[in-house]
Amino acid sequence: MRYIRYAILALIAVIIVSVAMANRDPVTLELLPAAFAHAVGWNWSVTLPLFLVILGGAAAGLIFGFVWEWIREHKHRREVGRKRREVKRLEREVGRLADEKHRGKDDVLAILDEADRRRA
């Protein structure tokens, strides 16, 4: 299975390199449209190879998507944490109640009762 993963990663790398080699022509990226830039009197532009624009856009989209999902799933992570704390509290309470139940009993009987409780 590991070799299949390496083969797929190698194939993706070959595709990315071939796209980069085929799109080396420079392009100019401008922050504002020309008409709006003249009205404002300011414009930012940079000249980059086209493959950097393509790969940079894909990377920015991935990062934006990961951050968006992390923020969106915050309520679920919070709920899981709350339930985990509640389970730990209840487990401590069950242990305390079991200790109270077995107080004064024979140790062997307490161990057998504990084993029955865990099995159920």
Secondary structure, 3 states (H helix, E strand, C coil): CHHHHHHHHHHHHHHHHHHHHHCCCEEEEECCCHHHHHHHCCCCEEEEEHHHHHHHHHHHHHHHHHHHHHHHCHHHHHHHHHHHHHHHHHHHHHHHHHHHHHCCCCHHHHHHHHHHHHHC
